[in-house]
Amino acid sequence: MHMFIVGVLSTLYFVVLFIVAIILGSLLVTAKNKLTGRYLNRYYIVSYKGNGVYELHFNPLFGFYYAKPSKYFELRRAAVSIFESKYPDTSLFAITSTIQGKYAKDGIEGITIEENAWKRFVGRQINYFVILRNLANYQKRTGTFEWQWMHLIRRVRETPPRKYWITKNPEGTIHHESI
């Protein structure tokens, strides 16, 4: 019995340690981006890619988050608006495997990203990790018996990532406020 209790407590210790590490890691990334001016809101940051081009990244402030699609897209629109006011005359793009349907519905065409196997593998693992940290994904999809997190993970696995220009495209001018 004593060994069972020790096993349960040590497992619980590592689970709590893992959760705290996620939260602290997210807070450190947010603090770094606030200091460098790349913080947009509690869900989004940008990274500079050179030549006036930035990439939009999803980075929840506390690691774990609860965001249904309406909240997610509301904060995304707010982040793009903040970006445009902070960085006028620059370009912003996003790479995604999960919200390609939203872009297509808004009439935005993406460019398929060619990646080597290792980069694609790492990108998938990061996407899976982000999906699993959204507490809203732990519910069944409307009208189906499928869990939301399972649907999104399958989409990431089956869909190659695409690049979408959100503000000015350096190769032309594309601007979409509907994102």
C-alpha positions as CSV (number, residue, x, y, z in Angstrom):
1,M,0.0,0.0,0.0
2,H,2.9,2.3,0.9
3,M,4.4,1.9,-2.6
4,F,1.1,2.6,-4.3
5,I,0.7,5.9,-2.4
6,V,4.3,6.8,-3.2
7,G,3.6,6.0,-6.9
8,V,0.5,8.1,-7.0
9,L,2.1,11.0,-5.3
10,S,5.1,11.0,-7.5
11,T,2.9,10.8,-10.6
12,L,0.8,13.7,-9.3
13,Y,4.0,15.6,-8.6
14,F,5.2,15.3,-12.2
15,V,1.8,16.2,-13.6
16,V,1.7,19.4,-11.5
17,L,5.3,20.1,-12.5
18,F,4.4,19.7,-16.2
19,I,1.4,22.0,-15.9
20,V,3.5,24.7,-14.0
21,A,6.2,24.4,-16.7
22,I,3.7,25.1,-19.4
23,I,2.4,28.1,-17.6
24,L,5.8,29.5,-16.8
25,G,7.1,28.9,-20.3
26,S,4.2,30.7,-21.8
27,L,4.6,33.6,-19.4
28,L,8.3,33.9,-20.2
29,V,7.7,33.9,-23.9
30,T,5.0,36.6,-23.4
31,A,7.4,38.7,-21.2
32,K,10.1,38.5,-23.8
33,N,7.7,39.5,-26.6
34,K,6.3,42.4,-24.5
35,L,9.9,43.7,-24.0
36,T,10.7,43.4,-27.7
37,G,7.4,45.0,-28.8
38,R,6.1,41.8,-30.5
39,Y,3.2,41.1,-28.1
40,L,-0.2,41.8,-29.7
41,N,-2.7,40.5,-27.2
42,R,-3.1,37.6,-24.7
43,Y,-3.3,35.1,-27.6
44,Y,-1.0,36.4,-30.3
45,I,2.6,37.5,-30.9
46,V,4.6,38.2,-34.0
47,S,8.1,37.4,-35.1
48,Y,10.1,39.4,-37.6
49,K,11.2,37.6,-40.7
50,G,13.1,40.4,-42.4
51,N,12.3,43.0,-45.1
52,G,9.3,44.4,-43.3
53,V,7.6,41.0,-43.1
54,Y,6.2,39.5,-39.8
55,E,4.7,36.1,-39.0
56,L,1.6,35.8,-36.7
57,H,1.9,33.2,-33.9
58,F,-0.7,31.9,-31.6
59,N,0.8,32.0,-28.0
60,P,-1.7,31.9,-25.2
61,L,-0.6,34.0,-22.2
62,F,-1.0,31.3,-19.6
63,G,-0.4,28.3,-21.7
64,F,-3.8,26.8,-21.2
65,Y,-6.8,28.6,-22.6
66,Y,-10.5,28.3,-23.3
67,A,-11.5,29.6,-26.7
68,K,-14.4,28.6,-28.8
69,P,-14.1,29.6,-32.5
70,S,-16.0,32.9,-32.0
71,K,-13.6,34.0,-29.2
72,Y,-10.6,32.8,-31.1
73,F,-11.4,34.7,-34.2
74,E,-12.4,37.8,-32.2
75,L,-9.0,37.9,-30.6
76,R,-7.3,37.2,-33.9
77,R,-9.0,40.2,-35.5
78,A,-8.0,42.3,-32.6
79,A,-4.4,41.1,-32.9
80,V,-4.3,42.0,-36.6
81,S,-5.8,45.4,-35.8
82,I,-3.1,46.0,-33.2
83,F,-0.4,44.8,-35.6
84,E,-1.6,47.2,-38.3
85,S,-1.5,50.2,-35.9
86,K,1.9,49.2,-34.4
87,Y,3.6,48.2,-37.7
88,P,2.2,50.3,-40.5
89,D,3.7,49.7,-44.0
90,T,4.7,46.1,-43.1
91,S,3.4,42.7,-44.1
92,L,1.9,40.0,-41.9
93,F,1.3,36.3,-42.8
94,A,0.2,33.3,-40.9
95,I,0.9,29.6,-41.4
96,T,-1.9,27.2,-40.4
97,S,-3.2,23.7,-40.9
98,T,-6.3,24.1,-38.8
99,I,-8.2,27.2,-39.9
100,Q,-7.9,26.9,-43.7
101,G,-11.7,26.5,-44.0
102,K,-12.1,30.0,-42.4
103,Y,-9.7,31.5,-44.9
104,A,-11.4,29.8,-47.8
105,K,-14.8,31.0,-46.6
106,D,-13.4,34.5,-46.5
107,G,-12.0,34.2,-50.1
108,I,-8.4,34.1,-49.1
109,E,-6.1,31.8,-50.9
110,G,-3.1,30.2,-49.3
111,I,0.2,28.9,-50.6
112,T,1.1,25.3,-49.6
113,I,4.3,25.3,-47.6
114,E,6.9,22.8,-48.7
115,E,8.7,21.4,-45.6
116,N,11.2,18.6,-45.1
117,A,10.0,15.6,-43.0
118,W,11.7,16.7,-39.8
119,K,10.3,20.3,-39.9
120,R,6.8,18.9,-40.7
121,F,7.0,16.4,-37.8
122,V,8.0,19.2,-35.3
123,G,5.3,21.5,-36.6
124,R,2.7,18.8,-36.1
125,Q,3.8,18.2,-32.6
126,I,3.6,21.9,-31.8
127,N,0.1,22.0,-33.3
128,Y,-1.0,19.0,-31.3
129,F,0.3,20.6,-28.1
130,V,-1.6,23.9,-28.8
131,I,-4.8,22.0,-29.6
132,L,-4.6,20.0,-26.4
133,R,-4.1,23.1,-24.3
134,N,-7.4,24.6,-25.4
135,L,-9.9,23.4,-22.8
136,A,-12.8,24.2,-25.2
137,N,-11.6,21.3,-27.4
138,Y,-12.6,18.8,-24.7
139,Q,-16.3,18.6,-25.8
140,K,-18.2,16.9,-28.6
141,R,-18.6,18.6,-31.9
142,T,-22.1,19.9,-32.7
143,G,-24.2,17.2,-34.4
144,T,-21.5,14.5,-34.2
145,F,-20.1,12.1,-31.6
146,E,-16.5,13.2,-32.3
147,W,-14.4,15.1,-29.8
148,Q,-13.3,18.5,-31.1
149,W,-9.6,17.9,-30.2
150,M,-9.7,14.6,-32.2
151,H,-11.1,16.4,-35.2
152,L,-8.4,19.1,-35.1
153,I,-5.6,16.7,-34.6
154,R,-6.8,14.7,-37.6
155,R,-7.0,17.9,-39.6
156,V,-3.4,18.8,-38.7
157,R,-2.2,15.3,-39.6
158,E,-4.0,15.2,-43.0
159,T,-3.7,18.8,-44.1
160,P,-0.4,20.3,-45.3
161,P,0.2,23.8,-43.8
162,R,-0.5,26.8,-45.9
163,K,0.7,30.4,-45.7
164,Y,-1.8,33.2,-45.8
165,W,-1.0,36.9,-46.3
166,I,-3.1,38.8,-43.8
167,T,-1.9,42.3,-44.6
168,K,0.1,43.5,-47.5
169,N,1.8,40.9,-49.5
170,P,5.3,42.0,-50.7
171,E,4.6,40.4,-54.1
172,G,1.4,42.4,-54.5
173,T,-1.2,44.0,-52.3
174,I,-3.6,41.8,-50.5
175,H,-5.4,43.0,-47.5
176,H,-8.1,41.1,-45.7
177,E,-9.9,42.7,-42.7
178,S,-12.2,39.7,-42.3
179,I,-9.6,37.6,-40.6
